[in-house]
Amino acid sequence: RDVGLQEVTFKMMEASADLTAKAGDFEDRLHDTSVDFLRCKTPLEIAASKRSSYPKHLLHLLAQSFQTPDTSRPLSEVAFIAATNPAAAEHLMEKVKGNRAARRRLLLEVNAKLPHTPQLMQHQDAIETFLDVL
């Protein structure tokens, strides 16, 4: 089953499927709580849901950092996935480490969260060193 899901996910990537697209809001089923886990969610958010049968150790395959690192938010995605499956977060972090664009996006995301002080360059250097050590 895992191999099949991986193949389908990779085929979606090849077809340039937008895995950041969100499911609809199910306006015709506003009072139906059985669709709440789908409502306005990305494939990653749906797969991470306890109601989903998607294998949690494969969540990294649905991350934007895995699919399109140039526009990703690696820190947020790793944190989100780690809350469900730490092993999948490790897989994603390995992908981020090995991809220059994803590493750059990670640094940008971290920098946006840091206070802007004269020590910011030191923080950037420390983060880059940390990523190298990982």
Backbone torsions as a table, in degrees:
resi	resn	phi	psi	omega
1	ARG	NA	-43.3	-179.3
2	ASP	-60.2	-43.1	-179.6
3	VAL	-62.2	-42.1	178.4
4	GLY	-61.9	-43.8	178.6
5	LEU	-65.7	-39.0	176.8
6	GLN	-61.9	-44.7	-179.6
7	GLU	-62.8	-42.9	178.4
8	VAL	-62.8	-43.8	179.4
9	THR	-62.0	-43.7	179.4
10	PHE	-66.3	-35.4	176.2
11	LYS	-65.2	-37.7	176.8
12	MET	-63.9	-39.5	177.5
13	MET	-62.9	-46.1	179.9
14	GLU	-59.5	-34.1	-179.9
15	ALA	-85.5	6.6	-179.8
16	SER	59.6	37.2	176.1
17	ALA	-64.2	139.8	180.0
18	ASP	-88.5	98.1	-179.3
19	LEU	-79.2	2.8	173.5
20	THR	-96.4	-6.1	178.2
21	ALA	-65.1	144.3	-178.4
22	LYS	-103.9	147.3	174.3
23	ALA	-64.0	160.6	-179.7
24	GLY	-67.6	177.4	-179.5
25	ASP	-94.4	2.4	177.2
26	PHE	51.0	52.9	-178.6
27	GLU	-53.1	-34.2	-179.4
28	ASP	-75.2	-5.9	-179.2
29	ARG	-132.0	41.4	-176.4
30	LEU	-58.7	-30.8	-177.5
31	HIS	-98.7	6.4	-179.2
32	ASP	-93.2	102.2	-177.3
33	THR	-72.1	-12.9	-179.7
34	SER	-69.8	-15.3	178.7
35	VAL	-105.0	5.0	-178.6
36	ASP	-58.3	-34.6	-178.0
37	PHE	-72.6	-11.4	177.0
38	LEU	-100.7	-28.2	-170.5
39	ARG	-57.4	117.3	175.8
40	CYS	55.5	37.1	-178.0
41	LYS	-113.3	152.5	173.6
42	THR	-81.2	164.9	176.0
43	PRO	-56.2	-38.3	178.4
44	LEU	-62.5	-45.1	-179.6
45	GLU	-64.8	-38.3	178.7
46	ILE	-67.2	-46.4	-178.7
47	ALA	-62.7	-33.6	-178.8
48	ALA	-76.1	-15.0	-179.0
49	SER	-63.4	145.4	177.2
50	LYS	-64.0	-23.2	-179.9
51	ARG	-81.0	-11.2	-178.8
52	SER	-88.0	143.5	176.7
53	SER	-92.6	4.5	178.4
54	TYR	-60.6	133.8	-178.9
55	PRO	-62.4	121.6	-174.7
56	LYS	-65.4	-26.1	179.7
57	HIS	-74.7	-5.4	177.6
58	LEU	-108.6	10.2	-177.9
59	LEU	-56.6	-33.2	-178.1
60	HIS	-58.7	-25.3	180.0
61	LEU	-66.7	-22.3	-178.5
62	LEU	-96.7	2.0	-178.6
63	ALA	-78.7	142.7	176.6
64	GLN	-62.0	-33.2	178.8
65	SER	-63.3	-28.3	178.3
66	PHE	-81.9	-38.1	-174.5
67	GLN	-85.2	-56.2	-175.2
68	THR	-134.2	79.7	-173.9
69	PRO	-61.7	-24.4	-178.7
70	ASP	-63.7	-23.4	-177.3
71	THR	-121.7	19.1	-172.0
72	SER	-88.8	172.1	174.0
73	ARG	-127.7	75.0	-171.5
74	PRO	-57.1	-42.4	-177.9
75	LEU	-61.5	-47.1	179.7
76	SER	-63.5	-41.1	-179.0
77	GLU	-68.8	-42.5	178.3
78	VAL	-61.7	-43.8	179.6
79	ALA	-63.4	-42.8	-179.9
80	PHE	-63.0	-47.8	-178.4
81	ILE	-67.4	-38.0	-179.4
82	ALA	-60.8	-31.0	179.1
83	ALA	-65.9	-25.0	-179.6
84	THR	-100.7	-44.5	-177.2
85	ASN	-151.7	100.3	-178.4
86	PRO	-56.9	-33.7	-180.0
87	ALA	-64.9	-40.0	177.7
88	ALA	-66.0	-35.7	177.3
89	ALA	-65.2	-37.5	176.7
90	GLU	-64.0	-41.2	177.6
91	HIS	-60.7	-43.5	179.6
92	LEU	-65.2	-41.4	179.8
93	MET	-63.2	-36.8	175.7
94	GLU	-61.1	-41.8	178.7
95	LYS	-65.0	-42.4	179.0
96	VAL	-62.2	-45.7	-179.7
97	LYS	-59.3	-35.9	-175.3
98	GLY	-88.5	3.4	-176.8
99	ASN	-125.2	118.4	-176.8
100	ARG	-57.9	-44.3	-179.1
101	ALA	-63.9	-42.0	179.7
102	ALA	-66.1	-38.9	177.7
103	ARG	-63.2	-42.3	179.0
104	ARG	-62.2	-43.7	179.1
105	ARG	-64.4	-36.1	176.9
106	LEU	-62.7	-46.4	178.6
107	LEU	-61.3	-42.2	178.3
108	LEU	-62.6	-41.4	-179.6
109	GLU	-67.1	-42.2	178.3
110	VAL	-65.1	-45.0	-179.9
111	ASN	-59.6	-36.4	179.1
112	ALA	-65.4	-25.3	-179.6
113	LYS	-89.4	-16.8	-178.5
114	LEU	-84.1	148.8	173.8
115	PRO	-67.5	140.4	-179.6
116	HIS	-81.4	101.8	-178.5
117	THR	-130.0	169.7	177.0
118	PRO	-60.9	-21.2	-179.4
119	GLN	-83.3	5.1	-176.4
120	LEU	-56.9	-40.7	179.7
121	MET	-63.1	-36.8	176.9
122	GLN	-63.6	-40.4	177.4
123	HIS	-61.3	-44.3	-179.3
124	GLN	-61.8	-44.6	178.9
125	ASP	-62.9	-41.0	180.0
126	ALA	-64.9	-41.3	179.5
127	ILE	-65.4	-42.9	179.0
128	GLU	-62.0	-42.1	177.9
129	THR	-64.3	-42.1	178.5
130	PHE	-58.8	-45.0	178.8
131	LEU	-63.4	-38.5	177.8
132	ASP	-63.0	-38.4	-178.7
133	VAL	-70.7	-37.0	179.6
134	LEU	-55.5	NA	NA
